[in-house]
Amino acid sequence: MGKFMKSFVGWLDPKLERFREKVEPEELPPYVPETLEDFISVIKRAPKDVISNKQRATIASAMSFADRKVSDIMMPRSEITFVYEHDFLGPLMLDKLYQSGSSHFPVLSSDGRQVIGVINTNKLNSLEIKNTDRATQYLDKKVYYIRDDYTLDQAMSAFLRTNCFFFVVIDATGQVVGLLTYKMLVGFLLGYIPHDDFFEDSSISAVMKRSANHAPKNLEHKPAEPEAPNTSD
């Protein structure tokens, strides 16, 4: 090819580029996980700008929710702070209850064999407690029980059915083996416990004035745990 022809082809070739047939690379079919393990693997490999750690935790918790038992997430008996019916609710006892981090406490009969009620420290805050007041004066005699081998689906149904936020967990023989709160259950389901510093839900004006920007804070990367480790009696 002469020098002129080479020069002409070099000039013409770019101009013909838009007329050439474009050959697209063959598109691969989308990957479809065939097992639960495959699906979890896809979630783990997804970048954080696609799915956050909080969302990963929520998906993992929700997927295993129906298969887990109450015994998997309850507060075991060894960590429960018990109150006895004739205990005085003086400063030392109240401080012990508040320091535990829990808000509900089973009240036992004098011999320790039977749960006769529950004390809710949230209600005690609005009362004037005297050093001579005994636990029996402030207990709620309505106690709800749940089996340790219930599935979490059954547990959720029990919470909704009773409108109760606190269950004493028993085994098949009727022995107390733990506690379960609504907070524990929701925390496990979501994979985290939402936190909100707003406490004026009973004020219509406060709710009206509240901006949507003040959304509850999520405890990112923090798994749901029992209300707090307690010291048993």
C-alpha positions in Angstrom: 0.0 0.0 0.0 1.4 3.4 -1.0 2.1 6.2 1.3 -1.0 8.1 0.1 -3.3 5.2 0.6 -2.0 4.6 4.1 -2.6 8.3 4.9 -6.1 8.1 3.5 -7.0 5.0 5.4 -5.7 6.6 8.6 -7.9 9.6 8.0 -11.0 7.7 6.9 -11.0 4.9 9.5 -12.0 7.0 12.5 -14.9 8.5 10.5 -16.3 5.1 9.7 -16.3 4.0 13.4 -19.9 5.0 14.0 -21.1 2.9 11.1 -19.5 -0.3 12.2 -21.6 -2.9 13.9 -21.2 -2.9 17.6 -20.6 -6.4 19.0 -21.8 -6.4 22.6 -20.3 -8.9 25.0 -22.7 -11.7 25.9 -24.7 -10.9 29.0 -24.5 -13.5 31.7 -27.7 -14.6 33.4 -28.2 -13.1 36.9 -26.9 -15.2 39.7 -29.7 -17.0 41.7 -28.7 -18.5 45.0 -29.9 -22.1 45.3 -29.5 -22.7 49.0 -29.7 -20.6 52.2 -25.9 -20.8 52.5 -25.6 -19.3 48.9 -28.0 -16.5 49.9 -26.0 -15.7 53.1 -22.8 -15.7 51.1 -24.2 -13.2 48.6 -25.2 -10.9 51.5 -21.8 -11.2 53.1 -20.1 -10.3 49.8 -22.3 -7.3 49.1 -20.5 -3.9 49.5 -21.6 -1.7 52.5 -22.9 1.0 50.1 -25.5 -1.6 49.0 -26.4 -3.2 52.3 -25.2 -1.9 55.7 -24.1 -3.9 58.7 -27.3 -3.1 60.4 -29.3 -4.4 57.5 -27.2 -7.6 57.4 -27.9 -8.2 61.1 -31.7 -7.6 60.6 -31.9 -10.0 57.6 -29.9 -12.7 59.5 -32.0 -12.3 62.6 -35.3 -12.3 60.7 -34.4 -15.4 58.7 -33.6 -17.4 61.8 -36.4 -16.0 64.0 -39.0 -18.8 63.5 -36.4 -21.5 64.2 -35.0 -20.1 67.5 -36.3 -21.0 71.0 -37.1 -18.8 74.0 -34.2 -20.5 75.8 -31.8 -19.0 73.1 -32.5 -15.4 74.0 -34.0 -15.3 77.5 -32.2 -14.1 80.6 -31.2 -17.2 82.5 -32.2 -17.8 86.1 -28.7 -17.3 87.3 -28.8 -13.6 86.2 -32.2 -12.8 87.6 -32.6 -10.4 90.5 -35.3 -11.9 92.7 -37.3 -10.0 95.3 -38.9 -11.8 98.3 -42.4 -10.9 99.4 -41.3 -9.6 102.9 -38.2 -7.7 101.6 -38.2 -4.0 102.6 -38.0 -1.6 99.7 -35.5 0.6 101.4 -32.7 2.6 99.6 -30.4 -0.4 99.5 -32.9 -2.6 97.8 -34.1 0.0 95.4 -30.6 0.9 94.5 -29.9 -2.8 93.8 -33.0 -3.0 91.5 -32.1 0.1 89.6 -28.5 -0.8 89.2 -29.4 -4.2 87.7 -30.6 -2.4 84.5 -33.9 -4.3 84.4 -37.3 -2.9 85.1 -39.3 -6.0 86.0 -38.5 -8.3 88.9 -40.2 -11.6 90.0 -41.4 -11.6 93.6 -41.0 -14.9 95.4 -42.9 -16.3 98.3 -41.0 -16.5 101.7 -39.9 -20.0 101.0 -38.7 -19.1 97.6 -40.8 -21.8 95.9 -43.4 -19.7 94.1 -43.6 -16.5 92.1 -46.4 -14.5 93.6 -46.1 -11.4 91.5 -43.9 -8.9 89.6 -42.5 -5.5 90.6 -42.1 -2.9 87.9 -39.6 -0.2 88.9 -41.0 2.1 86.3 -44.1 2.4 88.4 -42.1 2.8 91.6 -40.6 6.0 90.3 -44.0 7.8 90.7 -44.6 6.5 94.2 -43.2 7.6 97.6 -41.5 4.5 99.0 -41.0 4.3 102.7 -38.2 2.3 104.3 -40.8 0.2 106.1 -42.7 -0.7 102.9 -42.5 -4.3 101.9 -42.4 -5.7 98.4 -46.0 -7.1 98.7 -47.4 -3.6 98.8 -46.2 -2.8 95.3 -46.3 -6.1 93.4 -48.5 -6.8 90.5 -50.1 -10.2 91.2 -50.8 -10.9 87.5 -47.9 -13.1 86.3 -47.6 -14.5 82.8 -45.6 -17.6 82.0 -43.9 -18.9 78.9 -42.2 -22.2 78.2 -38.5 -22.3 77.4 -39.0 -24.5 74.4 -41.5 -22.2 72.7 -40.4 -20.9 69.3 -39.9 -17.2 69.0 -42.9 -17.1 66.8 -45.0 -18.6 69.7 -43.4 -16.1 72.0 -44.4 -13.2 69.8 -47.9 -14.5 69.7 -48.0 -14.7 73.5 -46.8 -11.1 73.8 -49.4 -9.8 71.4 -52.2 -12.0 72.9 -51.6 -10.9 76.5 -50.4 -7.3 75.8 -47.7 -8.1 78.4 -44.1 -7.0 78.2 -42.6 -9.5 80.7 -42.8 -13.3 80.9 -41.4 -15.7 83.5 -39.9 -18.6 81.6 -40.5 -22.1 83.0 -39.5 -25.5 81.8 -41.8 -28.6 81.3 -41.7 -29.3 85.1 -42.8 -25.8 86.0 -39.4 -24.7 87.3 -38.5 -21.0 86.7 -35.5 -21.1 84.3 -35.4 -17.5 83.0 -37.1 -14.3 82.0 -38.1 -12.9 78.6 -39.0 -9.3 77.8 -40.6 -7.8 74.8 -37.4 -5.7 74.4 -35.3 -8.9 74.1 -37.6 -10.4 71.5 -37.8 -7.3 69.3 -34.0 -6.8 69.7 -33.4 -10.2 68.4 -35.8 -9.8 65.5 -34.3 -6.6 64.3 -30.7 -7.5 65.1 -30.3 -4.2 67.1 -32.3 -2.2 69.6 -33.7 1.2 68.4 -32.9 4.0 70.7 -34.9 7.3 71.0 -34.3 10.1 73.6 -37.9 11.4 73.1 -40.1 10.8 76.2 -43.1 13.1 75.5 -45.3 10.6 73.6 -48.2 11.5 75.9 -48.1 15.2 74.8 -49.9 15.8 71.6 -48.3 19.2 71.2 -44.8 17.8 71.6 -45.4 15.1 69.0 -46.9 17.7 66.6 -43.8 19.9 66.9 -41.4 17.0 66.6 -39.5 17.0 63.3 -39.2 13.9 61.2 -35.5 14.5 61.3 -35.5 13.4 64.9 -35.9 9.8 64.0 -34.9 7.1 66.5 -31.2 6.3 66.6 -30.3 2.8 65.8 -27.6 1.0 67.7 -25.6 0.1 64.6 -23.4 -3.0 64.8 -24.7 -3.8 68.3 -26.5 -7.1 68.6 -29.6 -7.4 70.8 -28.9 -8.5 74.3 -30.8 -9.1 77.5 -31.7 -5.9 79.4 -28.6 -6.2 81.6 -26.6 -8.7 83.5 -28.0 -9.0 86.9 -26.8 -10.3 90.3 -29.1 -13.0 91.6 -30.1 -13.3 95.2 
